[in-house]
Structure formats: C-alpha cells, structure tokens
Amino acid sequence: MKYLSINNDLMLIKHGNGIFIDSYSLKTMELIKHLTKKDFYLNDENIIDIHRIEFYSNFYLAMNIEINDEKNLLDLFTFPNIQHIRRLENCYLILYLPLNNYWIIKQKNDNNQMDLCLLDQNGQINRLNIIENEDIIGMRLFGKDFFLVIKQNNKNSIQMQLFQKL
C-alpha cells in the first residue's frame, strides 16, 4: 500500500485505508487541504478502501480501491478539483513513469491472467507484450517518446520491446 505521493510542490499523504488524504505544500510544509473519501465518492454508499495513491503533474491522481471487500478497481481523477475521469476494473497500479506520464498497471484479461500494460492520464491502455514465463529485467525511458522493456524468459533468452508514446 502506498501512503505517500509527491509531485512538484505537492505532497499527498493517505491515512489508513483512505479515511482521509492530506495535501501539503512542500515549499511551506503547510496543509493545503484535508480530503475525505466523500470528496472523491460523494454519492457512493459502498464501503471503499483506498489502497494506493499515485499523483503526478499536480493534475492527476490514480487510486487503487476496493469496494465492499470484493471488487478491486483503479480510479483516475483530476486534481485538485477531484473530477472522476475513469474507472478501470480488474486493474492494479504498479508504477508511475514521471517523464512520460504513464503508469504501469496489471490488468486481468479474458483468460483470467494478468497482463502488464501502460496507462496514460486519459485512461488509454496499451498492453505490453510480456507473458507469464518472462521476467522484466529492465525498463528505460528514451526522451519524451519512447519506452523500452527488457525481458528474459525461462530459457534465458533476452528480448527488448520498444513502445512509442501515442
């Protein structure tokens, strides 16, 4: 579970299972805003646990949530106006790539297996060509437009896959 996310001058701290999220200025170390789950989920009567937060560009926030202890989702919001952009089912946030404004997520496919994917701030998903018997041994950003994944399968062959930012 990720409790802290920093981008530029803002720091978000998640308390517990998202009971509240505090926004601080790193320049002044002052509390800017104290947010509760109701700020994100105004009319939702479900039990929502926020497990991980990831903030970037001072404008977007991704959150792994669990609803009623059974359904795992990934929600995307604009920030600080807290506008819900998109909800993705069967997805889990893994890593944010700050230079290209992508998140790496796991997404359950139709065969009930997990795919590794790139997710942009608009909710566009691009599946990475990685299968279960392969290990990711490196990832690298090249400039503003390219992302390289280096993987190794169980036969010890190494492959590289290059993705261009759309």
ChimeraX attribute file (.defattr): number of C-alpha atoms within 10 A of each C-alpha:
attribute: neighborCount
match mode: 1-to-1
recipient: residues
	/A:1	11
	/A:2	14
	/A:3	17
	/A:4	16
	/A:5	17
	/A:6	18
	/A:7	15
	/A:8	12
	/A:9	13
	/A:10	19
	/A:11	19
	/A:12	24
	/A:13	18
	/A:14	22
	/A:15	16
	/A:16	13
	/A:17	17
	/A:18	20
	/A:19	14
	/A:20	16
	/A:21	22
	/A:22	16
	/A:23	20
	/A:24	19
	/A:25	16
	/A:26	14
	/A:27	9
	/A:28	9
	/A:29	12
	/A:30	10
	/A:31	14
	/A:32	14
	/A:33	13
	/A:34	13
	/A:35	17
	/A:36	16
	/A:37	16
	/A:38	12
	/A:39	14
	/A:40	15
	/A:41	13
	/A:42	9
	/A:43	8
	/A:44	10
	/A:45	9
	/A:46	11
	/A:47	9
	/A:48	19
	/A:49	19
	/A:50	26
	/A:51	19
	/A:52	21
	/A:53	24
	/A:54	22
	/A:55	24
	/A:56	21
	/A:57	15
	/A:58	15
	/A:59	14
	/A:60	21
	/A:61	23
	/A:62	24
	/A:63	22
	/A:64	23
	/A:65	22
	/A:66	18
	/A:67	13
	/A:68	12
	/A:69	11
	/A:70	7
	/A:71	11
	/A:72	20
	/A:73	20
	/A:74	23
	/A:75	23
	/A:76	24
	/A:77	21
	/A:78	18
	/A:79	16
	/A:80	12
	/A:81	11
	/A:82	16
	/A:83	14
	/A:84	16
	/A:85	15
	/A:86	15
	/A:87	16
	/A:88	15
	/A:89	12
	/A:90	15
	/A:91	22
	/A:92	22
	/A:93	22
	/A:94	14
	/A:95	13
	/A:96	19
	/A:97	16
	/A:98	13
	/A:99	11
	/A:100	16
	/A:101	16
	/A:102	22
	/A:103	21
	/A:104	20
	/A:105	23
	/A:106	20
	/A:107	23
	/A:108	15
	/A:109	12
	/A:110	7
	/A:111	6
	/A:112	9
	/A:113	11
	/A:114	18
	/A:115	17
	/A:116	22
	/A:117	22
	/A:118	24
	/A:119	19
	/A:120	18
	/A:121	20
	/A:122	12
	/A:123	16
	/A:124	12
	/A:125	18
	/A:126	16
	/A:127	14
	/A:128	16
	/A:129	11
	/A:130	19
	/A:131	13
	/A:132	11
	/A:133	9
	/A:134	17
	/A:135	15
	/A:136	14
	/A:137	11
	/A:138	11
	/A:139	14
	/A:140	12
	/A:141	16
	/A:142	13
	/A:143	9
	/A:144	11
	/A:145	12
	/A:146	14
	/A:147	19
	/A:148	15
	/A:149	18
	/A:150	17
	/A:151	20
	/A:152	17
	/A:153	15
	/A:154	10
	/A:155	8
	/A:156	10
	/A:157	9
	/A:158	14
	/A:159	13
	/A:160	12
	/A:161	13
	/A:162	15
	/A:163	15
	/A:164	10
	/A:165	14
	/A:166	8
